[in-house]
Amino acid sequence: MLCGDWLLRNSEVNDHADADYDAAVFARLVDLDGRAQPILISMTSVLDRLAWMELYEDLILTQGIDRSAEGSF
C-alpha cells in the first residue's frame, strides 16, 4: 500500500506535484522503516545471508514467487 501510494494517487500516476501528499507518504515510510529495522537487524544477526538483497530474495522464495516465470530477473 505504501509503495502504491507513492506511485499512484487517486488511481492515477503520482506526478509528485503535491508536496504535502508526498511528505505524508514519506513520513509513513520513515515510520515503517523505524519499526522494521529492529526486526531486520534481528533477522540478519541470526542469518548473515539475509543482509541486503539476500533478504529480498529469501522473501520472494518464501512466498513461492517464481521471478523468471513472471518475466523479471
All heavy atoms as TSV, in Angstrom:
chain	resi	resn	atom	element	x	y	z
A	1	MET	N	N	0.817	-1.189	0.000
A	1	MET	CA	C	0.000	0.000	0.000
A	1	MET	C	C	0.867	1.261	0.000
A	1	MET	O	O	0.570	2.209	-0.696
A	1	MET	CB	C	-0.921	-0.042	1.229
A	1	MET	CG	C	-1.909	1.042	1.266
A	1	MET	SD	S	-3.230	0.632	0.138
A	1	MET	CE	C	-4.438	1.755	0.612
A	2	LEU	N	N	1.909	1.258	0.781
A	2	LEU	CA	C	2.769	2.440	0.882
A	2	LEU	C	C	3.440	2.741	-0.452
A	2	LEU	O	O	3.424	3.880	-0.920
A	2	LEU	CB	C	3.803	2.232	1.979
A	2	LEU	CG	C	4.776	3.362	2.251
A	2	LEU	CD1	C	4.051	4.651	2.574
A	2	LEU	CD2	C	5.692	2.986	3.400
A	3	CYS	N	N	4.010	1.727	-1.075
A	3	CYS	CA	C	4.643	1.943	-2.386
A	3	CYS	C	C	3.613	2.364	-3.416
A	3	CYS	O	O	3.880	3.232	-4.245
A	3	CYS	CB	C	5.367	0.676	-2.838
A	3	CYS	SG	S	6.823	0.309	-1.857
A	4	GLY	N	N	2.450	1.756	-3.347
A	4	GLY	CA	C	1.375	2.114	-4.261
A	4	GLY	C	C	0.945	3.557	-4.081
A	4	GLY	O	O	0.668	4.273	-5.054
A	5	ASP	N	N	0.905	4.017	-2.833
A	5	ASP	CA	C	0.531	5.412	-2.574
A	5	ASP	C	C	1.578	6.386	-3.104
A	5	ASP	O	O	1.258	7.504	-3.470
A	5	ASP	CB	C	0.321	5.639	-1.081
A	5	ASP	CG	C	-0.943	4.970	-0.570
A	5	ASP	OD1	O	-1.790	4.568	-1.389
A	5	ASP	OD2	O	-1.074	4.849	0.657
A	6	TRP	N	N	2.830	5.959	-3.115
A	6	TRP	CA	C	3.893	6.818	-3.663
A	6	TRP	C	C	3.784	6.882	-5.184
A	6	TRP	O	O	3.935	7.944	-5.788
A	6	TRP	CB	C	5.261	6.284	-3.258
A	6	TRP	CG	C	6.380	7.120	-3.780
A	6	TRP	CD1	C	7.197	6.839	-4.847
A	6	TRP	CD2	C	6.814	8.394	-3.287
A	6	TRP	NE1	N	8.096	7.854	-5.039
A	6	TRP	CE2	C	7.886	8.822	-4.083
A	6	TRP	CE3	C	6.393	9.214	-2.250
A	6	TRP	CZ2	C	8.543	10.026	-3.869
A	6	TRP	CZ3	C	7.058	10.409	-2.038
A	6	TRP	CH2	C	8.113	10.803	-2.850
A	7	LEU	N	N	3.477	5.738	-5.796
A	7	LEU	CA	C	3.427	5.670	-7.263
A	7	LEU	C	C	2.118	6.177	-7.841
A	7	LEU	O	O	2.099	6.759	-8.921
A	7	LEU	CB	C	3.654	4.227	-7.718
A	7	LEU	CG	C	5.011	3.633	-7.376
A	7	LEU	CD1	C	5.034	2.155	-7.716
A	7	LEU	CD2	C	6.121	4.371	-8.086
A	8	LEU	N	N	1.006	5.951	-7.114
A	8	LEU	CA	C	-0.316	6.325	-7.612
A	8	LEU	C	C	-1.018	7.228	-6.615
A	8	LEU	O	O	-0.863	7.084	-5.404
A	8	LEU	CB	C	-1.186	5.087	-7.829
A	8	LEU	CG	C	-0.689	4.067	-8.839
A	8	LEU	CD1	C	-1.584	2.837	-8.804
A	8	LEU	CD2	C	-0.645	4.659	-10.232
A	9	ARG	N	N	-1.805	8.119	-7.153
A	9	ARG	CA	C	-2.642	8.982	-6.313
A	9	ARG	C	C	-4.006	9.076	-6.971
A	9	ARG	O	O	-4.112	9.461	-8.136
A	9	ARG	CB	C	-2.014	10.373	-6.187
A	9	ARG	CG	C	-2.798	11.246	-5.260
A	9	ARG	CD	C	-2.039	12.509	-4.949
A	9	ARG	NE	N	-2.860	13.295	-4.025
A	9	ARG	CZ	C	-2.936	14.591	-4.029
A	9	ARG	NH1	N	-2.229	15.291	-4.884
A	9	ARG	NH2	N	-3.700	15.209	-3.172
A	10	ASN	N	N	-5.045	8.680	-6.236
A	10	ASN	CA	C	-6.402	8.640	-6.805
A	10	ASN	C	C	-6.442	7.795	-8.073
A	10	ASN	O	O	-7.027	8.178	-9.082
A	10	ASN	CB	C	-6.931	10.053	-7.078
A	10	ASN	CG	C	-6.993	10.893	-5.828
A	10	ASN	OD1	O	-7.309	10.395	-4.748
A	10	ASN	ND2	N	-6.668	12.163	-5.955
A	11	SER	N	N	-5.769	6.657	-8.029
A	11	SER	CA	C	-5.722	5.685	-9.128
A	11	SER	C	C	-5.033	6.205	-10.389
A	11	SER	O	O	-5.185	5.635	-11.459
A	11	SER	CB	C	-7.130	5.183	-9.481
A	11	SER	OG	O	-7.714	4.572	-8.359
A	12	GLU	N	N	-4.303	7.285	-10.271
A	12	GLU	CA	C	-3.544	7.833	-11.396
A	12	GLU	C	C	-2.085	7.971	-10.988
A	12	GLU	O	O	-1.759	8.039	-9.803
A	12	GLU	CB	C	-4.102	9.189	-11.824
A	12	GLU	CG	C	-5.518	9.101	-12.370
A	12	GLU	CD	C	-6.022	10.431	-12.875
A	12	GLU	OE1	O	-5.204	11.353	-13.081
A	12	GLU	OE2	O	-7.233	10.545	-13.078
A	13	VAL	N	N	-1.210	8.041	-11.981
A	13	VAL	CA	C	0.216	8.178	-11.700
A	13	VAL	C	C	0.446	9.427	-10.867
A	13	VAL	O	O	-0.063	10.503	-11.193
A	13	VAL	CB	C	1.032	8.242	-13.012
A	13	VAL	CG1	C	2.492	8.538	-12.723
A	13	VAL	CG2	C	0.896	6.941	-13.787
A	14	ASN	N	N	1.188	9.267	-9.777
A	14	ASN	CA	C	1.517	10.407	-8.919
A	14	ASN	C	C	2.579	11.247	-9.618
A	14	ASN	O	O	3.700	10.796	-9.830
A	14	ASN	CB	C	2.034	9.906	-7.560
A	14	ASN	CG	C	2.365	11.023	-6.614
A	14	ASN	OD1	O	2.109	12.184	-6.878
A	14	ASN	ND2	N	2.947	10.673	-5.483
A	15	ASP	N	N	2.221	12.466	-9.977
A	15	ASP	CA	C	3.186	13.344	-10.650
A	15	ASP	C	C	4.067	14.100	-9.649
A	15	ASP	O	O	4.931	14.883	-10.029
A	15	ASP	CB	C	2.471	14.336	-11.578
A	15	ASP	CG	C	1.546	15.289	-10.838
A	15	ASP	OD1	O	1.500	15.256	-9.577
A	15	ASP	OD2	O	0.853	16.063	-11.511
A	16	HIS	N	N	3.840	13.862	-8.370
A	16	HIS	CA	C	4.620	14.451	-7.277
A	16	HIS	C	C	4.539	15.979	-7.245
A	16	HIS	O	O	5.423	16.642	-6.722
A	16	HIS	CB	C	6.074	13.963	-7.309
A	16	HIS	CG	C	6.168	12.476	-7.259
A	16	HIS	ND1	N	5.924	11.757	-6.120
A	16	HIS	CD2	C	6.455	11.577	-8.228
A	16	HIS	CE1	C	6.069	10.463	-6.387
A	16	HIS	NE2	N	6.384	10.334	-7.652
A	17	ALA	N	N	3.455	16.515	-7.785
A	17	ALA	CA	C	3.268	17.967	-7.765
A	17	ALA	C	C	2.756	18.455	-6.410
A	17	ALA	O	O	2.900	19.626	-6.080
A	17	ALA	CB	C	2.289	18.386	-8.866
A	18	ASP	N	N	2.158	17.546	-5.631
A	18	ASP	CA	C	1.614	17.913	-4.321
A	18	ASP	C	C	2.636	17.537	-3.248
A	18	ASP	O	O	2.727	16.394	-2.804
A	18	ASP	CB	C	0.288	17.183	-4.097
A	18	ASP	CG	C	-0.397	17.597	-2.801
A	18	ASP	OD1	O	0.277	18.141	-1.905
A	18	ASP	OD2	O	-1.612	17.353	-2.696
A	19	ALA	N	N	3.409	18.529	-2.826
A	19	ALA	CA	C	4.486	18.293	-1.851
A	19	ALA	C	C	3.941	17.782	-0.519
A	19	ALA	O	O	4.587	16.966	0.139
A	19	ALA	CB	C	5.293	19.567	-1.648
A	20	ASP	N	N	2.759	18.243	-0.115
A	20	ASP	CA	C	2.180	17.789	1.152
A	20	ASP	C	C	1.817	16.303	1.098
A	20	ASP	O	O	2.049	15.563	2.051
A	20	ASP	CB	C	0.942	18.611	1.513
A	20	ASP	CG	C	1.283	20.049	1.885
A	20	ASP	OD1	O	2.435	20.307	2.308
A	20	ASP	OD2	O	0.394	20.907	1.742
A	21	TYR	N	N	1.235	15.892	-0.017
A	21	TYR	CA	C	0.896	14.473	-0.191
A	21	TYR	C	C	2.165	13.629	-0.133
A	21	TYR	O	O	2.233	12.635	0.593
A	21	TYR	CB	C	0.168	14.251	-1.523
A	21	TYR	CG	C	-0.137	12.795	-1.791
A	21	TYR	CD1	C	-1.271	12.201	-1.275
A	21	TYR	CD2	C	0.734	12.009	-2.562
A	21	TYR	CE1	C	-1.555	10.862	-1.512
A	21	TYR	CE2	C	0.467	10.674	-2.795
A	21	TYR	CZ	C	-0.678	10.101	-2.268
A	21	TYR	OH	O	-0.950	8.770	-2.500
A	22	ASP	N	N	3.168	14.018	-0.897
A	22	ASP	CA	C	4.424	13.264	-0.921
A	22	ASP	C	C	5.082	13.239	0.452
A	22	ASP	O	O	5.613	12.211	0.879
A	22	ASP	CB	C	5.389	13.835	-1.957
A	22	ASP	CG	C	5.036	13.427	-3.374
A	22	ASP	OD1	O	4.083	12.647	-3.559
A	22	ASP	OD2	O	5.723	13.896	-4.295
A	23	ALA	N	N	5.032	14.354	1.175
A	23	ALA	CA	C	5.622	14.410	2.515
A	23	ALA	C	C	4.906	13.448	3.464
A	23	ALA	O	O	5.545	12.800	4.302
A	23	ALA	CB	C	5.578	15.832	3.053
A	24	ALA	N	N	3.592	13.349	3.335
A	24	ALA	CA	C	2.830	12.436	4.190
A	24	ALA	C	C	3.189	10.984	3.891
A	24	ALA	O	O	3.343	10.172	4.802
A	24	ALA	CB	C	1.335	12.672	4.014
A	25	VAL	N	N	3.320	10.643	2.610
A	25	VAL	CA	C	3.714	9.286	2.238
A	25	VAL	C	C	5.130	9.013	2.739
A	25	VAL	O	O	5.407	7.944	3.300
A	25	VAL	CB	C	3.611	9.063	0.710
A	25	VAL	CG1	C	4.143	7.687	0.323
A	25	VAL	CG2	C	2.171	9.224	0.235
A	26	PHE	N	N	6.019	9.968	2.574
A	26	PHE	CA	C	7.395	9.799	3.024
A	26	PHE	C	C	7.455	9.617	4.548
A	26	PHE	O	O	8.214	8.791	5.057
A	26	PHE	CB	C	8.251	10.993	2.600
A	26	PHE	CG	C	9.706	10.798	2.862
A	26	PHE	CD1	C	10.478	9.979	2.047
A	26	PHE	CD2	C	10.304	11.408	3.946
A	26	PHE	CE1	C	11.818	9.780	2.310
A	26	PHE	CE2	C	11.650	11.219	4.217
A	26	PHE	CZ	C	12.414	10.393	3.385
A	27	ALA	N	N	6.629	10.351	5.280
A	27	ALA	CA	C	6.582	10.209	6.741
A	27	ALA	C	C	6.150	8.799	7.127
A	27	ALA	O	O	6.678	8.217	8.085
A	27	ALA	CB	C	5.648	11.246	7.346
A	28	ARG	N	N	5.214	8.244	6.385
A	28	ARG	CA	C	4.793	6.857	6.641
A	28	ARG	C	C	5.935	5.894	6.361
A	28	ARG	O	O	6.112	4.898	7.076
A	28	ARG	CB	C	3.575	6.513	5.790
A	28	ARG	CG	C	2.318	7.231	6.246
A	28	ARG	CD	C	1.143	7.080	5.292
A	28	ARG	NE	N	0.964	5.744	4.783
A	28	ARG	CZ	C	0.508	5.477	3.552
A	28	ARG	NH1	N	0.212	6.460	2.717
A	28	ARG	NH2	N	0.357	4.239	3.159
A	29	LEU	N	N	6.712	6.168	5.324
A	29	LEU	CA	C	7.872	5.330	5.008
A	29	LEU	C	C	8.902	5.378	6.128
A	29	LEU	O	O	9.441	4.351	6.546
A	29	LEU	CB	C	8.497	5.771	3.684
A	29	LEU	CG	C	9.766	5.032	3.266
A	29	LEU	CD1	C	9.500	3.550	3.074
A	29	LEU	CD2	C	10.328	5.651	2.001
A	30	VAL	N	N	9.166	6.560	6.633
A	30	VAL	CA	C	10.111	6.717	7.744
A	30	VAL	C	C	9.615	5.948	8.967
A	30	VAL	O	O	10.387	5.258	9.645
A	30	VAL	CB	C	10.338	8.212	8.062
A	30	VAL	CG1	C	11.106	8.378	9.362
A	30	VAL	CG2	C	11.064	8.889	6.903
A	31	ASP	N	N	8.316	6.039	9.248
A	31	ASP	CA	C	7.732	5.308	10.371
A	31	ASP	C	C	7.884	3.800	10.181
A	31	ASP	O	O	8.293	3.081	11.104
A	31	ASP	CB	C	6.256	5.673	10.532
A	31	ASP	CG	C	5.584	4.884	11.630
A	31	ASP	OD1	O	5.990	5.025	12.805
A	31	ASP	OD2	O	4.656	4.112	11.321
A	32	LEU	N	N	7.572	3.314	8.987
A	32	LEU	CA	C	7.712	1.888	8.687
A	32	LEU	C	C	9.158	1.441	8.841
A	32	LEU	O	O	9.443	0.399	9.438
A	32	LEU	CB	C	7.216	1.591	7.269
A	32	LEU	CG	C	7.421	0.157	6.783
A	32	LEU	CD1	C	6.650	-0.828	7.639
A	32	LEU	CD2	C	7.031	0.039	5.322
A	33	ASP	N	N	10.078	2.237	8.340
A	33	ASP	CA	C	11.499	1.900	8.459
A	33	ASP	C	C	11.906	1.788	9.928
A	33	ASP	O	O	12.602	0.846	10.316
A	33	ASP	CB	C	12.347	2.950	7.745
A	33	ASP	CG	C	13.819	2.628	7.822
A	33	ASP	OD1	O	14.237	1.599	7.258
A	33	ASP	OD2	O	14.559	3.400	8.467
A	34	GLY	N	N	11.455	2.713	10.739
A	34	GLY	CA	C	11.787	2.687	12.162
A	34	GLY	C	C	11.254	1.448	12.863
A	34	GLY	O	O	11.900	0.899	13.760
A	35	ARG	N	N	10.084	0.987	12.441
A	35	ARG	CA	C	9.511	-0.220	13.048
A	35	ARG	C	C	10.123	-1.494	12.480
A	35	ARG	O	O	10.245	-2.496	13.181
A	35	ARG	CB	C	7.992	-0.233	12.863
A	35	ARG	CG	C	7.306	0.829	13.708
A	35	ARG	CD	C	5.793	0.823	13.580
A	35	ARG	NE	N	5.380	1.335	12.276
A	35	ARG	CZ	C	4.581	0.691	11.440
A	35	ARG	NH1	N	4.094	-0.489	11.747
A	35	ARG	NH2	N	4.247	1.232	10.286
A	36	ALA	N	N	10.532	-1.465	11.217
A	36	ALA	CA	C	11.081	-2.657	10.569
A	36	ALA	C	C	12.546	-2.904	10.902
A	36	ALA	O	O	12.984	-4.056	10.961
A	36	ALA	CB	C	10.913	-2.548	9.052
A	37	GLN	N	N	13.302	-1.855	11.117
A	37	GLN	CA	C	14.745	-2.010	11.341
A	37	GLN	C	C	15.088	-2.968	12.480
A	37	GLN	O	O	15.962	-3.828	12.304
A	37	GLN	CB	C	15.408	-0.652	11.565
A	37	GLN	CG	C	15.645	0.132	10.292
A	37	GLN	CD	C	16.563	-0.584	9.331
A	37	GLN	OE1	O	17.535	-1.214	9.722
A	37	GLN	NE2	N	16.244	-0.490	8.061
A	38	PRO	N	N	14.461	-2.879	13.657
A	38	PRO	CA	C	14.805	-3.826	14.712
A	38	PRO	C	C	14.545	-5.287	14.311
A	38	PRO	O	O	15.322	-6.177	14.662
A	38	PRO	CB	C	13.907	-3.423	15.887
A	38	PRO	CG	C	13.564	-1.999	15.633
A	38	PRO	CD	C	13.518	-1.866	14.136
A	39	ILE	N	N	13.487	-5.509	13.572
A	39	ILE	CA	C	13.174	-6.865	13.110
A	39	ILE	C	C	14.231	-7.338	12.120
A	39	ILE	O	O	14.748	-8.457	12.218
A	39	ILE	CB	C	11.776	-6.913	12.470
A	39	ILE	CG1	C	10.716	-6.550	13.513
A	39	ILE	CG2	C	11.496	-8.269	11.845
A	39	ILE	CD1	C	9.369	-6.225	12.952
A	40	LEU	N	N	14.569	-6.496	11.166
A	40	LEU	CA	C	15.563	-6.865	10.159
A	40	LEU	C	C	16.935	-7.078	10.776
A	40	LEU	O	O	17.647	-8.015	10.405
A	40	LEU	CB	C	15.621	-5.801	9.066
A	40	LEU	CG	C	14.335	-5.618	8.274
A	40	LEU	CD1	C	14.459	-4.450	7.324
A	40	LEU	CD2	C	13.968	-6.889	7.536
A	41	ILE	N	N	17.306	-6.245	11.720
A	41	ILE	CA	C	18.593	-6.409	12.395
A	41	ILE	C	C	18.620	-7.740	13.139
A	41	ILE	O	O	19.614	-8.470	13.094
A	41	ILE	CB	C	18.869	-5.219	13.333
A	41	ILE	CG1	C	19.155	-3.974	12.497
A	41	ILE	CG2	C	20.025	-5.519	14.284
A	41	ILE	CD1	C	19.159	-2.682	13.293
A	42	SER	N	N	17.523	-8.066	13.785
A	42	SER	CA	C	17.431	-9.342	14.495
A	42	SER	C	C	17.560	-10.513	13.526
A	42	SER	O	O	18.263	-11.490	13.797
A	42	SER	CB	C	16.105	-9.416	15.251
A	42	SER	OG	O	15.956	-10.656	15.877
A	43	MET	N	N	16.880	-10.419	12.385
A	43	MET	CA	C	16.946	-11.497	11.385
A	43	MET	C	C	18.357	-11.673	10.845
A	43	MET	O	O	18.836	-12.794	10.708
A	43	MET	CB	C	15.967	-11.208	10.234
A	43	MET	CG	C	14.517	-11.320	10.629
A	43	MET	SD	S	13.403	-10.735	9.341
A	43	MET	CE	C	13.705	-11.914	8.040
A	44	THR	N	N	19.021	-10.579	10.532
A	44	THR	CA	C	20.356	-10.686	9.940
A	44	THR	C	C	21.392	-11.111	10.973
A	44	THR	O	O	22.429	-11.653	10.603
A	44	THR	CB	C	20.800	-9.374	9.268
A	44	THR	OG1	O	20.787	-8.322	10.227
A	44	THR	CG2	C	19.885	-9.023	8.109
A	45	SER	N	N	21.106	-10.903	12.258
A	45	SER	CA	C	22.047	-11.379	13.270
A	45	SER	C	C	21.985	-12.893	13.390
A	45	SER	O	O	22.931	-13.524	13.850
A	45	SER	CB	C	21.776	-10.718	14.619
A	45	SER	OG	O	20.573	-11.205	15.183
A	46	VAL	N	N	20.877	-13.499	12.971
A	46	VAL	CA	C	20.730	-14.956	13.004
A	46	VAL	C	C	21.271	-15.579	11.714
A	46	VAL	O	O	21.951	-16.594	11.750
A	46	VAL	CB	C	19.244	-15.342	13.207
A	46	VAL	CG1	C	19.050	-16.836	13.111
A	46	VAL	CG2	C	18.744	-14.818	14.544
A	47	LEU	N	N	20.964	-14.957	10.586
A	47	LEU	CA	C	21.394	-15.465	9.281
A	47	LEU	C	C	22.041	-14.340	8.489
A	47	LEU	O	O	21.354	-13.456	7.983
A	47	LEU	CB	C	20.205	-16.018	8.489
A	47	LEU	CG	C	19.563	-17.290	9.008
A	47	LEU	CD1	C	18.282	-17.586	8.242
A	47	LEU	CD2	C	20.524	-18.461	8.884
A	48	ASP	N	N	23.359	-14.371	8.383
A	48	ASP	CA	C	24.089	-13.321	7.664
A	48	ASP	C	C	23.590	-13.145	6.238
A	48	ASP	O	O	23.600	-12.042	5.705
A	48	ASP	CB	C	25.586	-13.630	7.633
A	48	ASP	CG	C	26.229	-13.456	8.988
A	48	ASP	OD1	O	25.672	-12.722	9.824
A	48	ASP	OD2	O	27.291	-14.059	9.200
A	49	ARG	N	N	23.142	-14.236	5.621
A	49	ARG	CA	C	22.736	-14.153	4.210
A	49	ARG	C	C	21.495	-13.284	4.011
A	49	ARG	O	O	21.173	-12.899	2.892
A	49	ARG	CB	C	22.497	-15.534	3.633
A	49	ARG	CG	C	21.267	-16.221	4.181
A	49	ARG	CD	C	21.090	-17.608	3.547
A	49	ARG	NE	N	19.994	-18.314	4.132
A	49	ARG	CZ	C	18.724	-18.137	3.794
A	49	ARG	NH1	N	18.403	-17.284	2.856
A	49	ARG	NH2	N	17.773	-18.818	4.387
A	50	LEU	N	N	20.791	-12.946	5.082
A	50	LEU	CA	C	19.597	-12.120	4.950
A	50	LEU	C	C	19.906	-10.631	4.855
A	50	LEU	O	O	19.001	-9.812	4.739
A	50	LEU	CB	C	18.641	-12.377	6.123
A	50	LEU	CG	C	18.044	-13.782	6.178
A	50	LEU	CD1	C	17.099	-13.891	7.355
A	50	LEU	CD2	C	17.341	-14.143	4.886
A	51	ALA	N	N	21.169	-10.273	4.891
A	51	ALA	CA	C	21.538	-8.871	4.720
A	51	ALA	C	C	21.351	-8.485	3.258
A	51	ALA	O	O	21.517	-9.272	2.352
A	51	ALA	CB	C	22.980	-8.648	5.151
A	52	TRP	N	N	20.950	-7.253	3.046
A	52	TRP	CA	C	20.776	-6.665	1.706
A	52	TRP	C	C	19.867	-7.484	0.811
A	52	TRP	O	O	18.801	-7.891	1.236
A	52	TRP	CB	C	22.130	-6.412	1.047
A	52	TRP	CG	C	22.917	-5.412	1.834
A	52	TRP	CD1	C	23.826	-5.675	2.830
A	52	TRP	CD2	C	22.819	-4.008	1.756
A	52	TRP	NE1	N	24.292	-4.492	3.363
A	52	TRP	CE2	C	23.690	-3.465	2.720
A	52	TRP	CE3	C	22.078	-3.163	0.961
A	52	TRP	CZ2	C	23.828	-2.094	2.895
A	52	TRP	CZ3	C	22.230	-1.801	1.136
A	52	TRP	CH2	C	23.096	-1.292	2.095
A	53	MET	N	N	20.258	-7.719	-0.435
A	53	MET	CA	C	19.378	-8.349	-1.418
A	53	MET	C	C	19.033	-9.781	-1.057
A	53	MET	O	O	18.015	-10.298	-1.509
A	53	MET	CB	C	20.009	-8.315	-2.814
A	53	MET	CG	C	19.864	-6.991	-3.524
A	53	MET	SD	S	18.153	-6.448	-3.710
A	53	MET	CE	C	17.580	-7.532	-4.994
A	54	GLU	N	N	19.841	-10.440	-0.262
A	54	GLU	CA	C	19.531	-11.809	0.102
A	54	GLU	C	C	18.207	-11.885	0.857
A	54	GLU	O	O	17.458	-12.842	0.716
A	54	GLU	CB	C	20.663	-12.440	0.922
A	54	GLU	CG	C	21.909	-12.741	0.120
A	54	GLU	CD	C	22.801	-11.525	-0.126
A	54	GLU	OE1	O	22.505	-10.433	0.393
A	54	GLU	OE2	O	23.785	-11.677	-0.852
A	55	LEU	N	N	17.902	-10.879	1.664
A	55	LEU	CA	C	16.622	-10.850	2.371
A	55	LEU	C	C	15.487	-10.757	1.364
A	55	LEU	O	O	14.504	-11.499	1.450
A	55	LEU	CB	C	16.562	-9.674	3.346
A	55	LEU	CG	C	15.197	-9.452	4.016
A	55	LEU	CD1	C	14.773	-10.659	4.823
A	55	LEU	CD2	C	15.224	-8.212	4.882
A	56	TYR	N	N	15.619	-9.879	0.407
A	56	TYR	CA	C	14.596	-9.720	-0.630
A	56	TYR	C	C	14.377	-11.033	-1.369
A	56	TYR	O	O	13.242	-11.481	-1.553
A	56	TYR	CB	C	15.027	-8.609	-1.597
A	56	TYR	CG	C	14.104	-8.429	-2.767
A	56	TYR	CD1	C	12.866	-7.831	-2.610
A	56	TYR	CD2	C	14.478	-8.857	-4.036
A	56	TYR	CE1	C	12.013	-7.657	-3.687
A	56	TYR	CE2	C	13.637	-8.684	-5.119
A	56	TYR	CZ	C	12.410	-8.088	-4.940
A	56	TYR	OH	O	11.573	-7.925	-6.010
A	57	GLU	N	N	15.469	-11.667	-1.780
A	57	GLU	CA	C	15.368	-12.942	-2.493
A	57	GLU	C	C	14.740	-14.014	-1.617
A	57	GLU	O	O	13.922	-14.809	-2.081
A	57	GLU	CB	C	16.749	-13.401	-2.976
A	57	GLU	CG	C	17.342	-12.527	-4.055
A	57	GLU	CD	C	16.543	-12.574	-5.350
A	57	GLU	OE1	O	15.914	-13.605	-5.650
A	57	GLU	OE2	O	16.558	-11.560	-6.070
A	58	ASP	N	N	15.104	-14.054	-0.345
A	58	ASP	CA	C	14.547	-15.039	0.567
A	58	ASP	C	C	13.051	-14.839	0.744
A	58	ASP	O	O	12.282	-15.810	0.761
A	58	ASP	CB	C	15.264	-14.983	1.917
A	58	ASP	CG	C	14.995	-16.211	2.748
A	58	ASP	OD1	O	15.518	-17.285	2.409
A	58	ASP	OD2	O	14.242	-16.092	3.722
A	59	LEU	N	N	12.609	-13.592	0.859
A	59	LEU	CA	C	11.185	-13.319	0.997
A	59	LEU	C	C	10.412	-13.738	-0.251
A	59	LEU	O	O	9.309	-14.274	-0.155
A	59	LEU	CB	C	10.959	-11.831	1.295
A	59	LEU	CG	C	11.446	-11.357	2.658
A	59	LEU	CD1	C	11.330	-9.840	2.759
A	59	LEU	CD2	C	10.699	-12.027	3.787
A	60	ILE	N	N	10.983	-13.521	-1.408
A	60	ILE	CA	C	10.349	-13.945	-2.657
A	60	ILE	C	C	10.210	-15.460	-2.689
A	60	ILE	O	O	9.145	-15.996	-2.998
A	60	ILE	CB	C	11.152	-13.442	-3.879
A	60	ILE	CG1	C	10.957	-11.938	-4.023
A	60	ILE	CG2	C	10.728	-14.161	-5.157
A	60	ILE	CD1	C	11.813	-11.315	-5.092
A	61	LEU	N	N	11.283	-16.166	-2.362
A	61	LEU	CA	C	11.249	-17.628	-2.362
A	61	LEU	C	C	10.277	-18.164	-1.321
A	61	LEU	O	O	9.569	-19.144	-1.568
A	61	LEU	CB	C	12.651	-18.192	-2.129
A	61	LEU	CG	C	13.655	-17.924	-3.254
A	61	LEU	CD1	C	15.047	-18.378	-2.829
A	61	LEU	CD2	C	13.223	-18.621	-4.531
A	62	THR	N	N	10.229	-17.534	-0.153
A	62	THR	CA	C	9.320	-17.958	0.914
A	62	THR	C	C	7.869	-17.870	0.457
A	62	THR	O	O	7.044	-18.703	0.831
A	62	THR	CB	C	9.530	-17.088	2.171
A	62	THR	OG1	O	10.878	-17.244	2.606
A	62	THR	CG2	C	8.595	-17.487	3.290
A	63	GLN	N	N	7.572	-16.896	-0.378
A	63	GLN	CA	C	6.210	-16.720	-0.884
A	63	GLN	C	C	5.916	-17.609	-2.089
A	63	GLN	O	O	4.802	-17.625	-2.591
A	63	GLN	CB	C	5.982	-15.260	-1.276
A	63	GLN	CG	C	6.063	-14.321	-0.099
A	63	GLN	CD	C	5.924	-12.899	-0.554
A	63	GLN	OE1	O	4.871	-12.496	-1.044
A	63	GLN	NE2	N	6.988	-12.127	-0.422
A	64	GLY	N	N	6.931	-18.325	-2.566
A	64	GLY	CA	C	6.743	-19.202	-3.711
A	64	GLY	C	C	6.652	-18.474	-5.036
A	64	GLY	O	O	6.100	-18.985	-6.002
A	65	ILE	N	N	7.198	-17.271	-5.098
A	65	ILE	CA	C	7.154	-16.483	-6.329
A	65	ILE	C	C	8.285	-16.925	-7.244
A	65	ILE	O	O	9.428	-17.038	-6.829
A	65	ILE	CB	C	7.287	-14.975	-6.019
A	65	ILE	CG1	C	6.080	-14.515	-5.198
A	65	ILE	CG2	C	7.420	-14.158	-7.299
A	65	ILE	CD1	C	6.206	-13.102	-4.669
A	66	ASP	N	N	7.939	-17.180	-8.491
A	66	ASP	CA	C	8.932	-17.559	-9.499
A	66	ASP	C	C	9.178	-16.342	-10.377
A	66	ASP	O	O	8.393	-16.043	-11.277
A	66	ASP	CB	C	8.421	-18.731	-10.332
A	66	ASP	CG	C	9.415	-19.214	-11.370
A	66	ASP	OD1	O	10.480	-18.562	-11.563
A	66	ASP	OD2	O	9.139	-20.234	-12.013
A	67	ARG	N	N	10.245	-15.616	-10.099
A	67	ARG	CA	C	10.517	-14.365	-10.823
A	67	ARG	C	C	10.733	-14.600	-12.309
A	67	ARG	O	O	10.324	-13.779	-13.122
A	67	ARG	CB	C	11.729	-13.666	-10.209
A	67	ARG	CG	C	11.418	-13.162	-8.811
A	67	ARG	CD	C	12.614	-12.565	-8.139
A	67	ARG	NE	N	13.087	-11.403	-8.854
A	67	ARG	CZ	C	14.307	-10.927	-8.764
A	67	ARG	NH1	N	15.182	-11.514	-7.979
A	67	ARG	NH2	N	14.671	-9.859	-9.435
A	68	SER	N	N	11.370	-15.691	-12.675
A	68	SER	CA	C	11.609	-15.944	-14.098
A	68	SER	C	C	10.289	-16.207	-14.833
A	68	SER	O	O	10.122	-15.810	-15.980
A	68	SER	CB	C	12.580	-17.091	-14.298
A	68	SER	OG	O	12.060	-18.287	-13.768
A	69	ALA	N	N	9.329	-16.845	-14.167
A	69	ALA	CA	C	8.031	-17.086	-14.795
A	69	ALA	C	C	7.249	-15.799	-14.985
A	69	ALA	O	O	6.418	-15.689	-15.875
A	69	ALA	CB	C	7.217	-18.064	-13.952
A	70	GLU	N	N	7.526	-14.811	-14.136
A	70	GLU	CA	C	6.848	-13.524	-14.243
A	70	GLU	C	C	7.534	-12.582	-15.227
A	70	GLU	O	O	7.069	-11.487	-15.480
A	70	GLU	CB	C	6.784	-12.846	-12.877
A	70	GLU	CG	C	5.904	-13.566	-11.896
A	70	GLU	CD	C	5.836	-12.846	-10.563
A	70	GLU	OE1	O	6.667	-11.958	-10.321
A	70	GLU	OE2	O	4.949	-13.172	-9.775
A	71	GLY	N	N	8.713	-12.988	-15.721
A	71	GLY	CA	C	9.430	-12.162	-16.662
A	71	GLY	C	C	10.376	-11.164	-16.014
A	71	GLY	O	O	10.921	-10.295	-16.678
A	72	SER	N	N	10.570	-11.282	-14.693
A	72	SER	CA	C	11.537	-10.392	-14.023
A	72	SER	C	C	12.724	-11.205	-13.568
A	72	SER	O	O	12.606	-12.362	-13.207
A	72	SER	CB	C	10.887	-9.687	-12.836
A	72	SER	OG	O	10.404	-10.628	-11.898
A	73	PHE	N	N	13.873	-10.604	-13.625
A	73	PHE	CA	C	15.095	-11.335	-13.273
A	73	PHE	C	C	15.874	-10.585	-12.246
A	73	PHE	O	O	15.951	-9.432	-12.185
A	73	PHE	CB	C	15.975	-11.541	-14.513
A	73	PHE	CG	C	15.297	-12.401	-15.534
A	73	PHE	CD1	C	14.332	-11.882	-16.380
A	73	PHE	CD2	C	15.618	-13.735	-15.618
A	73	PHE	CE1	C	13.721	-12.676	-17.325
A	73	PHE	CE2	C	14.999	-14.533	-16.572
A	73	PHE	CZ	C	14.046	-13.998	-17.420
